[in-house]
Amino acid sequence: SLSLDRPLFYRERNDGLYTTATYFVAKFLEEAIVCVFTSLIFTCIIWWSVDFQGSFGIFIFTYYLVSMTGIVLAYFIAAVVPTMEGASALLPTYVTFCMFFGGLFIVFEKIPTGWQWFSWLTFIRYPWTAMMLNQFDHDKFTSQKVFDGTDILDFYGMSSGFTSSIWLNILVLAMFMIFFSLCGLLGLAFIRHDSR
């Protein structure tokens, strides 16, 4: 909605009704409140219908945080791209690219050497890893299932080192959310797309 609201935002900001930060925070809070309910509904349906293991609290918190990260990423792209069509093309292209290198489609160790650096810079890597650790890194999964949870985490390269901590991955995801928020705020503050 940032692209659609842009002319109104420019006019009201120029009239001194609010600052860029006030507008951005209001939009963020509006989305954050709605996202609480959508995240709760979605995670409740998915958690029990799939019979996930691990902590429901970690599952819902990670889902909520990745949803908010996606929202502020969309704000950032809408702030810097002049048209809604351009933003609508760029956002899914970027997210799909992140999915390829974030561990969803290509296992981390199979990523070509020249692209391995990008897998660390994709925001999707961190919630994916946190969700996988939440599902497979505990005794309840290991004792009831055919596959051992540690074997699955080993296959995806999540059993040791930096990627083996749920909370560290959630922290990195939160840092991505803050980074995209600041970029979106700066884009709104300093980039104008109206014609004079």
C-alpha positions in Angstrom: 0.0 0.0 0.0 3.0 2.3 0.2 3.0 2.6 -3.6 -0.7 3.4 -3.7 -0.5 5.9 -0.8 2.6 7.7 -2.1 0.9 10.8 -3.5 -1.2 11.3 -0.3 1.9 10.7 1.8 4.0 13.3 0.0 1.2 15.9 0.2 0.5 15.3 3.9 4.1 15.2 4.8 4.7 18.4 2.9 1.8 20.0 4.8 3.5 19.1 8.1 0.8 16.7 9.3 3.4 14.0 10.2 7.0 13.0 9.7 8.2 10.2 7.6 9.1 8.2 10.7 5.6 8.7 12.2 4.0 7.5 8.9 6.3 4.5 8.7 5.9 3.4 12.4 2.1 3.8 12.0 2.1 1.5 8.9 4.4 -0.9 10.7 2.2 -1.1 13.8 -0.9 -1.5 11.7 0.6 -4.5 9.9 2.1 -5.9 13.2 -1.3 -6.0 14.8 -3.0 -7.7 11.9 -0.1 -10.1 11.6 -0.6 -11.3 15.2 -4.0 -12.6 14.3 -3.1 -14.0 10.9 0.0 -15.7 12.4 -2.0 -17.2 15.2 -4.7 -18.6 13.0 -2.2 -20.0 10.4 0.1 -21.5 13.0 -2.7 -23.1 15.0 -4.1 -24.8 11.9 -0.7 -25.9 10.6 0.8 -27.0 14.0 -1.8 -29.5 14.9 -2.9 -30.7 11.4 0.7 -31.6 10.5 1.5 -32.8 14.1 4.7 -30.7 14.4 7.1 -31.4 17.3 9.2 -29.0 19.3 7.9 -25.8 20.8 4.7 -24.2 19.6 6.0 -20.8 21.0 9.1 -20.9 18.9 7.1 -21.9 15.9 4.6 -19.1 16.2 7.3 -16.5 17.1 9.5 -17.5 14.2 6.5 -17.4 11.8 5.4 -14.0 13.1 8.9 -12.6 12.8 9.5 -13.9 9.2 6.0 -12.5 8.3 7.0 -9.0 9.6 10.4 -9.2 7.9 8.6 -9.9 4.6 6.3 -6.9 5.3 9.1 -4.5 5.9 11.0 -5.9 2.9 8.0 -5.1 0.8 7.9 -1.6 2.4 11.6 -1.1 1.5 11.1 -2.2 -2.1 8.0 -0.1 -2.5 9.9 2.9 -1.1 12.8 2.7 -3.6 11.0 1.4 -6.8 9.0 4.1 -8.6 6.0 2.1 -9.7 3.8 -0.5 -8.2 4.4 -2.8 -11.2 8.1 -2.6 -10.7 7.9 -3.3 -7.0 5.5 -6.2 -7.7 8.0 -7.7 -10.1 11.1 -7.2 -8.0 9.8 -8.4 -4.6 8.9 -12.0 -5.7 12.0 -12.3 -7.8 14.2 -11.4 -4.9 12.3 -13.7 -2.5 12.5 -16.6 -4.9 16.2 -16.0 -5.3 16.5 -16.1 -1.5 14.6 -19.3 -1.3 17.0 -21.0 -3.7 20.0 -20.0 -1.6 18.4 -20.1 1.8 18.3 -23.9 2.1 14.8 -24.6 0.9 15.6 -25.8 -2.6 19.3 -26.3 -2.6 21.0 -27.9 0.5 23.7 -25.5 1.8 26.6 -27.8 1.0 25.4 -28.1 -2.6 25.3 -24.4 -3.3 28.0 -23.5 -5.9 31.1 -22.1 -4.3 30.8 -18.8 -5.9 27.3 -18.3 -4.4 27.8 -19.6 -0.9 28.3 -16.1 0.4 24.8 -15.2 -0.7 23.2 -17.9 1.4 24.4 -16.1 4.5 22.8 -12.9 3.3 19.4 -14.2 2.6 16.8 -13.6 5.3 15.0 -16.9 4.5 18.0 -19.0 5.7 17.5 -18.1 9.4 13.8 -18.8 10.0 14.1 -22.0 7.9 17.0 -23.1 10.1 15.2 -22.1 13.3 12.0 -24.0 12.2 14.1 -27.1 11.3 15.9 -27.1 14.6 12.6 -26.7 16.5 11.1 -29.7 14.6 14.1 -32.1 14.6 16.5 -31.2 17.4 14.9 -33.0 20.4 14.3 -36.4 21.8 10.6 -36.5 21.2 11.1 -36.6 17.4 13.9 -39.1 17.6 12.1 -41.6 19.7 8.9 -41.7 17.6 9.9 -41.4 14.0 11.7 -43.6 11.4 14.5 -41.0 10.8 16.7 -39.6 13.5 16.3 -35.8 13.8 20.1 -35.4 13.9 20.4 -37.2 10.6 18.0 -34.8 9.0 19.8 -31.8 10.5 23.1 -33.2 9.3 21.7 -33.6 5.8 20.7 -29.9 5.7 23.9 -28.7 7.3 22.2 -27.5 10.5 23.7 -29.7 13.2 26.8 -27.8 14.2 28.3 -24.3 14.3 26.5 -21.1 13.9 23.4 -22.6 12.4 22.8 -25.0 15.3 21.2 -22.4 17.6 17.5 -21.6 17.3 17.8 -18.3 19.2 20.8 -17.1 17.2 18.9 -17.7 14.0 15.9 -15.8 15.4 18.2 -13.0 16.4 19.7 -12.7 12.9 16.2 -12.7 11.5 15.2 -9.9 13.8 18.3 -8.0 12.6 17.2 -8.5 9.0 13.8 -7.0 10.0 15.4 -4.0 11.6 17.7 -3.6 8.6 14.8 -3.7 6.0 12.8 -1.3 8.3 15.6 1.2 8.3 16.1 0.9 4.6 12.4 1.4 4.0 12.3 4.4 6.3 15.4 6.0 4.6 13.9 5.2 1.2 10.7 7.0 2.1 12.5 9.9 3.6 15.0 10.6 0.8 13.7 9.1 -2.4 10.8 10.9 -4.2 9.1 9.4 -7.2 6.7 12.1 -8.0 7.1 14.4 -11.0 7.4 18.1 -10.5 
